[in-house]
Structure formats: structure tokens, C-alpha cells
């Protein structure tokens, strides 16, 4: 099995990354992305914005072949689950406010806010988010999970890897099979690896077909 620390030898432009990213479903099963490089990729993706900076995303990286085989039927037997270097399960923590103290204390220690502001943020954030209706809390983590997922896929493409976001799986069976606690909401699976075949090109609606300024007159 081949392992690499980098596929991309030079940094592509942002335009190249955005235009080059495609949903790839056929991967080289012999290719393995190192955990060190996956960690670097996550460090980039974790710069994504989130509600009140609570960063409610959590990830389960499934790179064991045995566990990918376990996931395969749960994900409707999609071949990329088996062949990709890894499958990343993106989860949302509806109790992420419990880390408000950690997050805002680090911001204070880094000099990003005065102590009084830090204390006020911790108190308000904990009070507001702990009392949210369950559906509101779930909506927030879905939005934030989508933001970090897109950043993760773009970071992967910038490094020369390919991905495909997957919503076609049985979330209940996934939660049960992988021991996911009740406070975590499955958002999507992302297969990542080296493409064995390029993703199909696709078309997009033009900006003037989907964008309006000031008056929504579709």
C-alpha cells in the first residue's frame, strides 16, 4: 500500500481549487493518506466560521479497512466507502456550549479579548445555547457542519486529493454501529483519497440566474 505526505508539488490558485473540485466516486484503493497529513488538513478546515465560535463540529475518521467494510452496507454499498483512503464522518455537537469556557479562555489568553468580555461571553453563550429548542440547536450544527465540510473538501483539493460528500447512508444505523452519543448529530460522510478516475464534469447555473440585488424577483 502506498502512502504519501503530499500529492500536490506546488500550491494551486484558489480559482484552480474551486474549479477543479469534483465529486469523485472511484478511488485508488492502494493509496493511503497519512494521518499526519490528515491532521494538517483538519487544521486548515477548522478555520471555518461557526455560530458564536462554538465550533460544534466533531469528526470520526474511518481509515481501518475492516471498519470501512462495516460502514459499506450502512452507506448503501457505495464503492468509494471501501476504496477511498478514509471516510470522514462529520458530526455536530448540540451541546458544544459546554466548551464555551475553554474556547473563550483561550481567546482571552491569546489577547483577543479583555477578561470582562470573556466572562460575559461565557455566561451569555452558555445561557442562550443551553436553552435552545432541540430543532434550533440541530439547525445550527447543520449549518456549521456544512461550512467546515466545504472547507475540508477545498483543503483536500488544494493538497491534490479528491473527495465526495455523502448524504446517502442510514444515519440511525451509523450512530448505532459506531457508538455515537445522543448529543451528536450525523451531518454527512466525506470520502477522501486519490482518484482512480476523475469525477464527471458538471454544469452550474450562471450567476445572473440565481442572484438578485435588493429586489428578489425570481
Number of C-alpha atoms within 10 A of each C-alpha: 6 10 11 10 13 13 13 12 8 10 11 14 10 11 8 12 19 13 9 16 21 18 20 23 24 23 24 16 19 13 18 19 21 16 13 10 15 16 11 11 19 17 13 16 20 16 13 18 15 18 11 12 15 22 23 23 25 17 13 13 16 17 20 13 16 10 15 21 15 16 23 16 16 19 21 12 14 17 15 27 32 24 25 31 27 26 27 21 20 23 22 27 24 25 17 21 22 16 15 21 17 12 16 22 19 14 15 16 12 9 10 13 15 11 15 9 13 20 15 12 17 19 13 12 17 18 12 10 18 16 9 12 9 10 9 12 18 20 13 17 27 22 15 22 27 18 18 23 24 14 20 23 26 23 20 23 23 23 20 20 21 29 29 21 20 19 13 13 18 14 17 11 14 18 15 10 13 12 9 15 10 9 12 20 21 23 23 21 24 24 27 30 28 23 22 16 11 15 17 9 9 7 5 6 7 8 8 7 9 9 12 11 6 6 7 8 7 7
